[in-house]
């Protein structure tokens, strides 16, 4: 969701700020803005349109400056209108007109903003927005006594909630101060003299290294409670306790955030591009896996895997559904009891912690606020065996877990996750095999068979992608529908849930998923000729029972859309449309069956004319609770 970019430099920094916002557009936003220190005062431009429109406004108003901050906002407090867009200014207390003194951008949510707002209003501060962010700007101004760094440190000490902020003051040109707690923030160290893409001495701040691609690859990751001071040619930061951090404690890392990865190429949308990248993404994720060894997940994994007697999976959204699939694998193959929890629910309920559990967190970005909070809650309960499945090696989640497997899906731009999901499944299947081996439950013959199947996945996925024309014909039917039902059984029930999620989030068709055996317990009442019923039908032990469930739909004039394996003997006919899958893939078939469901959602959304890559009200990286 929200994105931050900031810089101090000797050149006009506005093009860099806007370029950074463009690279963060994939996170989702409904307004954007930029503010600079210019001619001894503060200037800004804000828009509720896209960054391209903001750029036109900047050019028309001739906004330039060597110190500045920029932001893309996903609305939480206050509607997505210009006066709620960031950056926010503070003009100081009193009703007399005066020049702006503080400019600030913010990701996160401040939980005690009402209390702070009342105190600031009592001191004479006037509020121009409904946001919690403006409270921080006025608070910093109220605490300013000539040193912005100290004012920000004092201000964040009074904030309850999650935040990543960047702020500058009109009296201190060439200085930007940032702070984070609960939301990600990084420092970008400017290049040395002679570098082609950066100016010696300039420094940057951002919510994502992608925002600084092509400008600097020298990144410092801020930790919880850090406050950082950026000036020309120097920076320093302190931790929550005010202790100055050294280069050893907060090292500069070289991070290659390739801007080329976000090019659309020949595809119409990023989602389509990412669906078709899945064979390559799976191949990359499995690259170097020659055999099943626990050390694939980090040093010391074997000892941990031997010790644990259960698995606790924490995740949200699509990542939660990958965890639901993994539960079937872990219990069937590794014989390990597994619990899958929605992260936002787990942290707020009383649970019975098992210190011998392996806590597995799953996230594309590794910055998902609810999953990080659930991880920390589990650690607070004494669960020390932690493992992250994540697509970003430098993320907070990977850094905070003892073990990790980094998927190699590449940058995922579309809000609706596709290649991140299938690479998570590949990593979770590897985890299943590694745990089974550590427990002595995986024979050499089984290991060889599973590895052979995994190595064939890219080719199998390519064959499934060739079904796209048939899926398009389904989408032509779905475009006129407002409701849909998805059915699956066993380890394909989570795939039905994922298919329903994809359809609803980008086409805005209401869709829900059920285990097929639950039809008679309620959802059968919804079935009419106007309700398409999508059924995932692999040739497994539950096939005959699934066929009975399909007959229940057919008998009530329901229209079935079936993804069937070749040998299921399910044929197209009146009220039943069948897409034949190229091959049955056993335990790994969820990775294949989900792809037509992704394509169905995509082509239905295209036909309905929705914003496929940026669906309304949603964001790519959910960094607030």
Secondary structure, 3 states (H helix, E strand, C coil): CCEEEEEECCCCCHHHHHHHHHHHHHHCCCEEEEEEEECCEEEEEEECCCHHHHHHHHHHHCCCCCEEEEEEECCCCCCCCHHHCCCEEECCCCCCCCCCCEEEEEEEEECCHHHHHHHHHHCCCCCCCCCCHHHHHHHHHHHCCCCHHHHHHHHHCCCCEEEEEEEEECCCCCEEEEEEEECCCEEEECCCCCCCCCCCCCEEEECCHHHHCCCCCEEEECCCCCEEEEECCEEEEECCCCCECCCCCCCCEECCCCHHHHCCCCCCCHHHHHHHCHHHHHHHHHCCCCCCCHHHHCCCHHHHHHHCCEEEEEECHHHHHHHHHHHHHHHHHHCCEEEEEEHHHHCCCCCCCCCCEEEEEEECCCCCHHHHHHHHHHHHCCCCCEEEEECCCCCHHHHHCCEEEECCCCCCCCCCCCHHHHHHHHHHHHHHHHHHHHCCCCCHHHHHHHHHHHHHHHHHHHHHHCCHHHHHHHHHHHCCCCEEEEEECHHHHHHHHHHHHHHHHHHCCEEEEEEHHHHHHCHHHHCCCCCEEEEEECCCCCHHHHHHHHHHHHCCCCEEEEEECCCCCCCCECCEEEEECCCCCHHHHHHHHHHHHHHHHHHHHHHHCCCCCCCCCCCCCCCCC
